[in-house]
Each structure stands twice: as C-alpha cells, then as structure tokens.
Amino acid sequence: MSRADKLWAFEIPVGNPFGGPAYGLREDPGTLAMVAIAGAGVSAVSAIQQGNAAKAAADFNASISMQNAEIARSDAAAQATQIERENALRLGAIRAAQGKSGGAADSGSVLDVLGDQAAQGELERQYAVYQGEQRARGFVNTANLDATSGKAAQTAGYMKAGAELLGGGAKAYESYNRLNRAG
C-alpha cells in the first residue's frame, strides 16, 4: 500500500468540535456576533493595559534618570570643592617653601609659579564641573527619551485597542450577515 492509501486518524476531519450542522445543531448568529465583540473588547482592554504599563515603566525609568542627573551634578560639585581645597593647599605649600628658603612670596618667579598653579587648579575645578554636567545631560536626555517612548507606547496601546474594537465589530457584522444569509 502506498502512503496515499493510509490515513492517520488526525488527518481525517471530524467536523466542528463545538457542535454545528454535523451534530444537528444550528449556530446562532447573535451568539457568534456577541463572542466576536467580547473578544474584541478583551483584546482592546489588554492593548490599553499594555500601553499604560509601558508608559508607567518608561516614566519610572525617566524618573531614575533624572535622579541620576542630580547625583552627577552633586558629585561634580563635591569633586570641584575637593579640587579647590587641594589647590589652596598646594598654593600654601608653595608660599611656605618660598618663605622657608628666605625669598619673598610676592615677587618674581614665585608669583609666576603661584599664578600658574592657581590657573591650573581652577582649570581642573572647571573641568570637573563640566564633566559632571555632561553626565547629567546624558541622564536628562535619557529621561526625555524614556518619557517620549512611554507616551508613544500609551498612544499605540489606544490605537491598537481601537483597531481591535473595529476589527471585532467587523467580524461580528460579517458573521451575523453570513449566517443570516445561510439560514
């Protein structure tokens, strides 16, 4: 026997497992329409909930990013204060060393060294503040992106819900009309 002569049980259709004409039952068009509408309603509610959940998650992430931006600014300010302190100590050490060697701390090359050290210290302080602000801007940008994507996800959820309702309504209308024409 060839393969075409042998059929497995799962290859033989047995009819509608939920009843129907093969079992002497007639499908009610109103019930089918209501099932289609209920299914669309459930899908719509699910789409709205998914959109709202995505927005809530994005808003939470945005909130964390804004907190991180504040932390970056605070850390930069603390680092700038520390650099200022270290610079004051260096300038004091230079003055003390000059005084110990018998020179005046307010003339000639000592002023050049003090001025150069003060300028370098201020540059380091400003650079620390700049780096902190750059990190903070990165966090703020991430927060803005998260907030925007959350709004988009929520809008997409509403749009999907509308599409589900329209699709379910169309299926219900189609089922109702098809069954009314048939029987």
C-alpha positions in Angstrom: 0.0 0.0 0.0 1.1 3.5 -0.8 1.2 6.4 1.6 -1.9 7.9 -0.1 -3.9 4.8 0.8 -3.2 5.1 4.5 -4.6 8.0 6.5 -3.9 8.6 10.1 -6.7 9.5 12.4 -5.6 13.1 12.9 -5.7 13.5 9.1 -9.4 12.8 8.9 -11.6 15.9 9.6 -14.4 15.1 12.1 -16.4 18.3 11.9 -16.9 21.2 14.3 -15.9 20.1 17.8 -18.3 22.7 19.2 -21.3 21.3 17.5 -23.0 22.5 14.4 -24.9 21.0 11.5 -23.0 17.7 11.7 -24.4 17.3 15.2 -27.8 18.6 14.3 -27.2 22.0 15.9 -27.6 25.4 14.3 -25.2 28.2 15.1 -26.9 31.3 16.5 -25.7 34.4 14.6 -26.4 36.6 17.6 -24.2 34.5 19.8 -21.4 34.5 17.3 -21.6 38.2 16.9 -21.5 38.7 20.7 -18.5 36.4 21.0 -16.6 38.4 18.4 -17.5 41.7 20.1 -16.5 40.3 23.5 -13.2 39.0 22.1 -12.5 42.4 20.6 -13.3 44.1 23.9 -10.9 41.8 25.8 -8.2 42.5 23.2 -8.9 46.2 23.4 -8.6 46.3 27.2 -5.4 44.3 27.0 -3.9 46.7 24.5 -4.7 49.7 26.7 -3.3 47.9 29.7 -0.1 47.1 27.8 0.3 50.7 26.7 -0.3 52.0 30.2 2.2 49.5 31.6 4.8 50.5 29.1 4.2 54.2 29.9 4.5 53.6 33.6 7.8 51.7 33.1 9.1 54.4 30.9 8.1 57.1 33.4 9.8 55.2 36.2 13.0 54.9 34.1 12.8 58.7 33.3 12.4 59.4 37.0 15.5 57.3 37.8 17.5 59.1 35.0 16.5 62.5 36.4 17.7 61.4 39.9 21.0 60.2 38.3 21.4 63.6 36.6 21.1 65.3 40.0 23.5 62.9 41.5 26.0 63.6 38.7 25.7 67.3 39.3 26.1 66.8 43.1 29.2 64.6 42.6 30.7 67.1 40.3 30.2 69.9 42.8 31.8 67.9 45.5 34.7 67.0 43.3 35.1 70.7 42.4 35.2 71.6 46.0 37.8 69.0 46.7 40.0 70.2 43.8 39.6 73.8 45.2 40.8 72.6 48.6 43.7 70.7 47.2 44.7 73.7 45.1 44.6 76.0 48.1 46.9 73.5 50.0 49.3 73.5 47.0 49.4 77.3 46.9 50.0 77.4 50.6 52.8 74.8 50.3 54.5 76.9 47.6 54.3 80.0 49.7 55.7 78.2 52.8 58.5 76.7 50.8 59.4 80.1 49.4 59.3 81.7 52.8 61.5 78.9 54.3 64.1 79.4 51.6 64.2 83.1 52.5 62.5 84.5 49.5 59.6 86.8 49.3 56.3 85.2 48.2 55.1 88.3 46.5 57.7 88.9 43.7 59.3 87.5 40.6 59.2 83.8 39.7 57.3 82.9 42.9 54.4 84.9 41.6 54.7 83.2 38.3 54.6 79.8 40.0 51.7 80.8 42.2 49.7 82.2 39.3 50.4 79.1 37.1 49.3 76.8 40.0 46.2 78.8 40.7 45.2 78.8 37.0 45.8 75.0 36.7 43.8 74.4 39.8 40.9 76.5 38.5 41.0 74.7 35.2 40.8 71.3 37.0 37.9 72.5 39.0 36.0 73.8 36.0 36.7 70.6 34.1 35.2 68.5 36.9 32.1 70.7 36.9 31.9 70.3 33.0 32.3 66.5 33.2 29.5 66.3 35.8 27.2 68.5 33.7 27.9 66.3 30.6 27.0 63.2 32.6 23.9 65.0 33.9 22.9 66.0 30.3 23.2 62.4 29.2 20.8 61.3 32.0 18.4 64.1 31.2 18.4 63.1 27.5 17.7 59.5 28.5 14.9 60.7 30.8 13.4 62.7 27.9 13.7 59.7 25.5 12.1 57.4 28.1 9.2 59.8 28.7 8.6 60.2 25.0 8.7 56.5 24.3 6.3 56.0 27.2 3.8 58.4 25.7 4.2 56.7 22.3 3.6 53.3 23.8 0.5 54.5 25.5 -0.8 56.1 22.3 0.0 52.9 20.4 -2.0 50.9 23.0 -5.0 53.2 22.5 -4.7 52.9 18.7 -4.4 49.1 18.9 -7.4 49.0 21.2 -9.4 51.0 18.6 -8.2 48.7 15.8 -9.2 45.6 17.9 -12.7 47.0 18.5 -13.2 47.9 14.9 -11.9 44.5 13.7 -14.1 42.7 16.2 -17.1 44.8 15.1 -16.4 44.0 11.5 -16.1 40.2 12.3 -19.3 40.3 14.2 -21.1 42.1 11.4 -19.7 39.7 8.8 -20.6 36.6 10.9 -24.1 37.8 11.6 -24.7 38.6 7.9 -23.2 35.4 6.7 -25.2 33.2 9.0 -28.4 35.2 8.3 -28.0 34.6 4.6 -27.2 30.9 5.1 -30.1 30.0 7.2 
